[in-house]
Amino acid sequence: MVDAVARRSWPGLAGRFVIMLFGYLVGAASAEEILYTVKPGDTLIGIAKVQLSDPGRWAELKSINRVPNDRRLKPGSTLRIPVDWMRQVPGRALIVRADGEVTVDGRAPSAGDAVAQGSLIKTGARGSLTMRLADGAQVIVQPATTVRLEALRTLEVTGAERARLRLDQGRIENAVSPKRKPGALFEVQTPAAVAGVRGTRYRVADVDGAAVTEVLEGSVKVAGASAVAQPVDLKSGFGVRVTAQGAVETPVALLPAPALGALPALQERPLVRFRLPQVAGAARYRAQVSSDATFQSVLQETLGPGPDVRFSGLPDGEYVLRVRAVDASGIEGQDATHAFRLKARPEPPFPSAPADKAKIRGQEVQFRWTASADAASYVLQVAAGADFKRTVVEAGDLTGLIYAPTHRFDPGKYTWRIASVRKDGDRGPWSDTASFEVFPPPAVPEPPALDDKALTLRWPAEPGQRFLFQMARDPAFSQLHVEERLDVSTITLPRPGAGSYFVRVQATDPDGFVGPFTSTQRIDVPEPPPSALPLLFLIPFLLLL
């Protein structure tokens, strides 16, 4: 497998010339040279012995400063000393924190570890690292980033830090104090550009081979790798893109920070969800989660079109969400932050019965739910309406998965929910709510109408209902005598034989809800009265007597 760094091709001769020239472009008495104030008794040879790594270059120092007599320097005058000539020692950088998928030179780092010149830092999709230089400059390596500490030296005499980072992919965020010692340098190179600062907060990213720089405070000078590209001074609130060919595009204002004030402050599910407000001109949104407002650690991040963002696998705790809008060219805007609390454990069980929007006929209701792995017991609430302002049942210390309250429910609409409780009494969030509606129990059918030819039964009904009618010789309805589906609330049957029969009716509402059977009704059918027809044949014989 080819290393991502090895696949990168750095600028050609013209690009390297621009990078070499860049330090001079940052400004006079800048990071490439310092001004030395001559003291009484100073000589160029003496200054060279103290300041220069090669004291023999005192003659060159004389030449660039046009000093007529190297032994007679005027106290109070100034000398220009190229920083590259000065005595330098290895610089210092320490890891402030490392979270998630992070390696430094292939090894997992820890807070307090030193980072040496030449070190290669890699972060995964869920990894970040913060390091701090001796002069207080701070670098936060974002997720999915590869960066090398190309140079890290300290000027021995002044103590100024000189750092150069090479960003091969991903993003870094930098904070550099404006109060830096003479000769200090902080520079970020990408394959397409180089950005250097005197004191600022800014971001640098490699976006598909192009370099993007965004300034939040101070200013940054950005130079492209193209020999003909003109460097730009990038002010606070602006960003610039340098193409993969090294051309510097026109700086643009950073998109405004999204308004996050309406986002919820409490999250109660393991999958954290936010719906972001839209920002005009945004093509995408970068959303990050950290455990602190400084974002020295980025625990997770997403980059997508929005408006919905999700984070998973976070433990319960306090967090900060940071969001910025990204324009079509990949320049990321101003940050917005939002503090939130995650309390999703112990996870609630799933309500199973009554199911959501269930219909119940009768005043007795039984509640069922699934088992939650972390629960020692459960607490249940039932309210009249949907807002739980009128609680009609609240039961705690439920150790089973079924609860039948003694409360008798009047007809109406209700909502219920349940939560898990650990052994130590820590209660988790409520489950999703389920609603149900209670209807009066099925009405008792009217008394049957029985004559010598037919049996007719009628029962109360609501418009649009259909019915299942059953008649059996036993109350368990194991011996069905009649079973019919009807669209009307009446049935007429041929008169059955003498004996006891049992009947019941089940209604189906127009919306498909199947109600319970009515209470079982018993019908006693007597023997039919004797027929008078045989007596008619006897009348003629009786008249002859």
C-alpha positions in Angstrom: 0.0 0.0 0.0 1.5 3.4 -1.1 1.7 5.9 1.7 -0.5 9.0 1.1 2.5 11.3 1.6 4.5 9.4 -1.0 1.8 10.0 -3.6 2.0 13.7 -3.4 4.1 15.6 -5.9 5.5 18.9 -4.6 6.0 22.1 -6.6 8.7 22.3 -9.3 11.6 24.6 -9.4 9.4 27.7 -9.9 7.3 26.7 -6.9 10.3 26.1 -4.7 11.6 29.5 -5.7 8.3 31.0 -4.6 8.5 29.3 -1.2 12.1 30.4 -0.7 11.1 33.9 -1.6 8.1 33.9 0.6 9.9 34.6 3.8 11.2 37.8 2.4 7.7 38.8 1.2 6.4 38.5 4.8 8.1 41.9 5.5 11.2 43.7 6.4 12.8 42.8 9.8 10.6 39.7 9.4 11.0 36.1 10.1 13.9 35.9 7.6 16.2 38.5 9.3 16.4 40.3 12.6 17.6 43.8 13.6 20.5 43.8 16.1 21.1 47.0 18.1 24.8 47.7 18.4 26.2 48.0 21.9 29.3 49.8 23.0 32.4 47.8 22.3 30.7 45.6 19.7 32.7 44.4 16.6 31.4 42.4 13.7 33.7 39.5 14.6 32.5 39.5 18.1 28.8 39.7 17.0 29.4 36.9 14.5 30.9 34.6 17.2 27.8 35.0 19.4 25.1 35.2 16.8 26.2 33.1 13.8 26.5 29.4 13.3 29.5 30.1 11.1 31.5 33.0 12.7 33.5 33.3 9.6 30.6 35.0 7.8 31.3 38.2 9.6 32.7 39.6 6.3 29.3 38.9 4.6 27.6 40.6 7.5 29.8 43.6 6.9 28.9 43.6 3.2 25.1 43.4 3.5 25.1 46.1 6.2 27.6 48.3 4.2 29.8 48.8 7.3 32.9 50.9 6.5 34.9 49.8 9.5 34.0 46.5 11.2 35.9 47.6 14.4 34.2 50.9 14.8 30.5 50.2 15.0 28.3 53.1 16.2 26.4 52.2 19.4 22.7 52.4 18.9 22.8 51.7 15.2 21.2 48.5 13.8 22.6 45.6 11.9 20.5 43.3 9.7 21.3 39.6 10.4 19.8 36.9 8.2 18.1 34.4 10.3 19.4 31.4 8.3 23.0 32.5 9.4 22.1 32.5 13.1 22.9 29.8 15.6 20.0 27.4 15.9 19.2 24.5 18.2 16.4 21.9 18.0 13.0 23.4 19.0 10.4 22.0 21.4 6.8 20.9 20.8 4.7 19.0 23.2 1.4 17.1 22.8 -1.4 18.7 24.7 -3.8 16.0 24.0 -4.4 13.2 21.6 -7.8 11.6 21.1 -9.0 8.6 19.1 -7.2 7.4 16.0 -3.8 9.2 16.1 -0.2 8.2 15.4 3.0 10.1 15.6 5.7 8.4 13.5 3.5 5.3 13.6 3.1 5.1 17.4 0.1 6.1 19.6 1.0 9.3 21.4 0.1 10.6 24.9 -0.3 14.0 26.4 3.1 15.4 27.4 5.0 13.5 24.7 7.6 15.6 22.7 7.2 16.0 19.0 10.5 16.3 17.2 11.4 17.9 13.9 10.5 15.6 11.0 7.7 13.8 12.9 4.8 12.6 10.8 1.3 13.0 12.4 -1.7 11.1 11.1 -5.2 11.2 12.4 -8.1 8.9 11.5 -11.8 9.9 10.9 -12.3 9.9 14.6 -9.0 11.3 15.8 -7.4 14.6 16.6 -4.2 16.0 18.2 -3.2 19.3 19.8 0.4 20.3 20.1 2.0 23.4 21.5 5.3 25.0 20.6 7.6 26.5 23.2 6.5 30.1 22.3 2.8 29.1 22.9 1.8 28.6 19.2 -0.8 25.9 19.1 -1.6 23.5 16.3 -4.8 21.4 16.3 -4.6 18.5 13.8 -8.2 17.8 12.6 -9.6 14.3 11.8 -8.4 12.5 8.6 -5.2 14.6 8.4 -1.6 13.9 7.5 0.9 16.6 8.5 4.7 16.6 9.0 6.6 18.9 11.3 9.0 19.7 8.5 11.2 22.1 10.6 11.4 23.0 14.2 14.3 25.1 15.4 15.0 27.7 18.0 17.3 30.7 17.6 19.9 30.1 20.3 20.4 33.7 21.2 16.9 35.1 21.0 14.9 32.0 21.8 12.6 32.6 18.9 10.8 29.5 17.5 10.9 28.7 13.8 8.4 26.1 12.7 7.4 24.8 9.3 4.5 22.3 8.8 3.9 20.4 5.7 0.2 19.5 5.2 -0.3 16.6 2.8 -4.0 16.1 3.4 -6.8 17.2 5.7 -7.0 20.3 7.9 -5.1 22.0 10.7 -6.1 24.9 12.9 -3.5 27.3 14.2 -3.3 29.9 16.9 -0.1 32.0 16.9 0.5 34.8 19.4 1.3 38.2 17.9 3.8 38.8 20.7 6.7 36.7 19.3 10.4 37.1 19.6 12.4 38.5 16.7 13.2 35.9 14.1 10.2 33.7 14.9 8.5 31.9 12.0 5.3 29.9 11.7 4.6 28.6 8.2 2.3 26.0 6.7 3.1 24.5 3.3 0.8 22.4 1.1 1.5 21.0 -2.3 -0.2 24.1 -3.8 0.7 27.0 -1.5 2.5 28.3 1.6 0.9 30.4 4.4 2.9 32.4 7.0 1.9 34.5 9.9 3.1 37.0 12.5 0.2 36.4 14.9 -3.2 35.1 14.1 -5.9 32.3 14.3 -6.3 30.6 11.0 -7.0 27.3 9.3 -5.2 25.6 6.4 -6.6 22.7 4.4 -5.8 20.6 1.5 -9.0 20.2 -0.5 -8.6 17.8 -3.5 -5.1 19.1 -4.2 -6.0 22.8 -3.8 -5.0 24.8 -0.7 -7.6 26.7 1.3 -6.7 29.3 4.0 -9.3 30.9 6.3 -8.4 33.7 8.7 -10.3 34.1 11.9 -8.1 36.7 13.6 -5.0 38.7 12.5 -3.6 38.3 9.0 -1.9 35.7 6.8 0.3 36.1 3.7 -0.6 33.3 1.2 1.7 32.5 -1.7 0.9 30.1 -4.5 3.4 27.5 -5.9 3.1 29.2 -9.3 6.0 31.5 -10.1 3.6 34.1 -11.6 1.1 34.0 -8.8 1.0 37.1 -6.6 0.9 36.6 -2.9 -2.1 38.0 -1.0 -2.4 39.5 2.4 -5.4 37.7 3.9 -7.3 39.7 6.5 -9.5 38.5 9.3 -12.9 37.2 8.1 -11.6 36.2 4.7 -10.5 33.0 3.0 -8.7 32.2 -0.2 -8.3 29.2 -2.4 -5.0 28.3 -4.2 -5.6 25.9 -7.1 -3.7 22.7 -7.5 -1.6 24.5 -10.1 -0.6 27.1 -7.6 -2.8 30.0 -8.8 -4.1 32.3 -6.1 -7.8 33.1 -6.5 -9.5 36.2 -5.3 -10.1 36.2 -1.5 -13.7 36.0 -0.4 -15.5 36.8 2.8 -16.2 33.9 5.1 -19.8 32.7 5.3 -21.5 33.8 8.5 -21.8 31.5 11.5 -25.1 29.4 11.5 -27.6 30.4 14.2 -27.7 27.5 16.6 -29.7 29.1 19.4 -32.8 27.0 18.7 -31.1 23.6 18.9 -32.0 21.4 21.8 -29.7 21.5 24.9 -30.6 17.9 25.9 -30.1 14.8 23.8 -31.7 11.6 25.1 -30.8 9.0 22.4 -27.5 7.3 21.7 -27.7 8.6 18.1 -27.3 12.3 18.5 -29.3 14.3 15.9 -29.3 18.0 15.1 -31.2 19.8 12.3 -29.1 22.8 11.3 -30.4 26.1 10.2 -29.5 27.0 6.6 -26.9 29.6 5.6 -27.3 31.4 2.3 -24.4 30.5 0.0 -23.6 27.2 1.8 -22.9 24.1 -0.2 -22.1 21.9 2.8 -21.7 22.1 6.5 -18.9 20.9 8.8 -20.2 19.8 12.2 -17.8 18.8 15.0 -18.3 17.6 18.6 -15.8 18.2 21.4 -15.8 17.7 25.1 -14.7 21.3 25.7 -15.3 24.7 24.1 -11.6 25.1 23.0 -11.9 22.2 20.6 -8.4 21.0 21.3 -10.0 17.6 20.9 -12.4 16.8 18.0 -14.2 13.7 19.0 -16.3 13.3 15.9 -17.1 15.4 12.8 -19.3 15.2 9.7 -19.2 17.1 6.4 -22.3 17.0 4.3 -25.1 19.0 2.6 -27.2 19.2 5.8 -29.5 20.1 7.3 -29.4 16.9 9.4 -26.3 15.8 11.2 -25.8 12.7 13.3 -23.2 11.5 15.8 -23.0 8.0 17.3 -21.0 6.3 20.0 -20.7 9.2 22.4 -20.9 8.4 26.1 -23.3 10.3 28.3 -21.8 13.7 29.2 -21.4 17.4 28.4 -20.4 18.4 24.9 -20.1 21.3 22.5 -21.2 21.2 18.9 -19.3 23.4 16.4 -20.8 24.1 13.0 -19.5 26.2 10.0 -20.9 26.6 6.5 -18.8 25.7 3.5 -19.0 27.5 0.2 -18.9 25.8 -3.2 -15.1 26.3 -3.5 -14.4 24.6 -0.1 -13.8 27.7 1.9 -15.2 27.2 5.4 -17.0 30.0 7.2 -17.2 31.4 10.7 -17.8 29.1 13.6 -20.9 28.7 15.7 -21.0 26.7 18.9 -23.8 25.1 20.9 -23.4 23.3 24.3 -25.5 20.2 24.9 -25.9 17.4 27.3 -26.2 13.7 26.3 -28.2 11.6 28.8 -29.3 8.5 26.8 -28.5 5.7 29.3 -29.8 3.5 30.6 -31.7 3.2 27.4 -35.5 3.0 27.7 -37.4 -0.2 26.6 -39.7 -0.2 23.6 -43.4 0.1 24.4 -45.2 -2.8 22.9 -48.8 -2.7 24.1 -51.0 -0.8 23.8 -49.4 0.0 20.4 -49.3 3.6 19.1 -52.8 4.7 18.1 -54.4 1.6 19.5 -58.1 1.5 20.3 -59.4 -0.2 23.4 -62.9 -1.0 24.3 -63.5 -1.2 28.0 -62.0 0.4 31.1 -59.1 -2.1 31.7 -55.8 -1.5 30.0 -52.7 -3.7 30.3 -49.2 -2.3 29.4 -46.3 -4.3 28.0 -42.7 -3.4 27.0 -39.4 -5.0 26.0 -36.5 -5.7 28.4 -33.7 -3.2 28.6 -30.2 -4.7 29.3 -29.2 -2.0 31.9 -32.5 -1.8 33.7 -33.1 -3.1 37.2 -36.6 -1.8 37.2 -38.9 0.5 35.3 -41.1 3.5 35.8 -44.3 4.1 33.8 -46.5 7.1 33.2 -49.9 7.4 31.6 -51.4 10.8 30.9 -54.7 12.1 29.6 -53.7 13.9 26.4 -50.3 14.1 24.8 -48.3 16.6 26.9 -48.2 14.7 30.3 -49.7 17.6 32.1 -52.5 15.4 33.5 -50.9 12.2 34.7 -53.5 9.5 35.5 -51.1 6.6 36.3 -47.5 6.7 37.5 -45.9 3.5 38.7 -42.3 2.9 39.7 -40.2 -0.1 40.8 -41.8 -2.3 38.1 -39.5 -5.3 37.8 -41.6 -7.2 35.2 -42.5 -6.5 31.6 -46.3 -6.3 32.2 -48.3 -3.9 34.3 -52.1 -3.9 34.7 -53.1 -0.9 36.8 -56.2 -0.9 39.0 -57.1 2.4 37.5 -60.3 2.3 35.3 -59.9 4.4 32.2 -62.8 6.5 31.1 -63.4 6.9 27.4 -60.9 9.3 25.9 -57.3 9.7 24.5 -54.2 8.7 26.5 -50.5 8.7 26.1 -48.0 6.4 27.8 -44.2 6.1 28.2 -41.7 4.1 30.2 -38.1 4.6 31.4 -35.3 2.3 32.7 -33.8 2.6 36.2 -30.4 1.2 37.1 -29.7 -0.6 40.4 -28.2 2.7 41.8 -31.4 4.6 41.1 -30.1 6.4 38.0 -33.1 6.8 35.7 -32.6 7.0 32.0 -34.7 9.0 29.5 -38.3 8.3 28.7 -39.1 6.1 25.8 -40.9 7.4 22.7 -44.6 7.9 23.6 -47.4 5.7 22.4 -51.0 6.9 22.3 -54.2 4.9 22.7 -57.9 5.7 22.8 -60.4 4.1 25.1 -64.0 3.5 24.0 -67.0 2.3 26.0 -67.2 -1.6 26.1 -69.4 -3.2 23.5 -73.1 -2.9 24.3 -75.1 -5.9 25.3 -77.2 -7.2 22.4 -80.9 -6.7 22.6 -83.1 -9.7 23.8 -83.7 -12.0 20.9 -87.0 -12.2 19.1 -88.1 -15.8 18.8 -91.2 -17.1 17.1 -92.2 -20.5 15.8 -90.2 -20.0 12.6 -87.2 -17.7 13.2 -84.7 -16.3 15.8 -83.8 -12.6 15.3 -81.0 -10.7 17.2 -80.0 -7.1 17.1 -77.1 -5.2 18.7 -76.0 -1.5 19.0 -73.6 -0.3 16.2 -71.7 2.7 15.0 -71.8 3.9 11.4 -69.6 1.9 9.0 -68.9 -1.0 11.3 -68.8 -4.6 10.1 -69.5 -7.6 12.3 -68.5 -11.2 13.1 -71.5 -13.1 14.6 -71.0 -16.4 16.3 -73.5 -18.8 17.9 -72.4 -22.0 19.7 -73.8 -24.8 21.8 -71.1 -24.2 24.5 -69.8 -21.0 26.3 -66.3 -21.7 25.1 -67.5 -21.5 21.5 -65.8 -24.8 20.6 -68.9 -26.1 18.9 -69.9 -23.3 16.5 -73.5 -23.6 15.3 -73.5 -20.4 13.2 -70.6 -18.0 12.2 -71.4 -15.2 9.7 -69.8 -11.9 8.7 -72.3 -9.1 8.4 -72.5 -5.5 7.2 -75.6 -4.8 9.4 -76.1 -5.1 13.1 -78.9 -7.7 12.9 -79.3 -11.3 11.9 -82.3 -13.6 11.4 -81.9 -17.3 11.7 -84.2 -20.2 11.2 -85.6 -21.2 14.6 -83.0 -23.6 16.1 -83.9 -26.8 18.0 -84.7 -26.7 21.6 -81.8 -26.1 24.0 -79.3 -23.5 25.2 -77.2 -21.5 22.8 -74.5 -18.9 23.3 -73.9 -15.8 21.0 -71.4 -13.0 20.7 -70.5 -10.3 18.3 -67.2 -8.7 17.3 -67.2 -5.3 15.5 -64.6 -4.0 13.0 -64.4 -0.2 12.6 -64.2 1.6 9.3 -60.5 2.2 9.9 -59.8 -1.5 10.3 -59.7 -1.6 14.1 -61.0 -5.0 15.3 -62.7 -4.7 18.7 -63.2 -7.4 21.3 -66.2 -9.7 21.3 -69.2 -8.6 23.3 -69.9 -10.4 26.5 -71.3 -13.9 25.9 -75.1 -14.1 25.9 -77.2 -17.3 26.5 -80.4 -18.0 24.7 -82.7 -20.8 25.8 -84.9 -22.1 23.0 -88.0 -24.0 24.3 -89.7 -26.9 22.6 -92.1 -25.6 20.0 -95.9 -25.7 20.9 -97.9 -28.8 19.6 -99.2 -28.3 16.1 -103.1 -28.0 15.8 -103.1 -29.5 12.3 -103.8 -33.2 13.3 -106.9 -32.1 15.2 -108.5 -30.8 12.0 -108.5 -34.4 10.6 -110.4 -35.6 13.7 -113.3 -33.2 13.6 -115.3 -35.1 10.9 -115.1 -38.3 12.9 -116.2 -36.6 16.0 -119.3 -35.1 14.3 -120.4 -38.6 13.2 -120.6 -39.8 16.8 
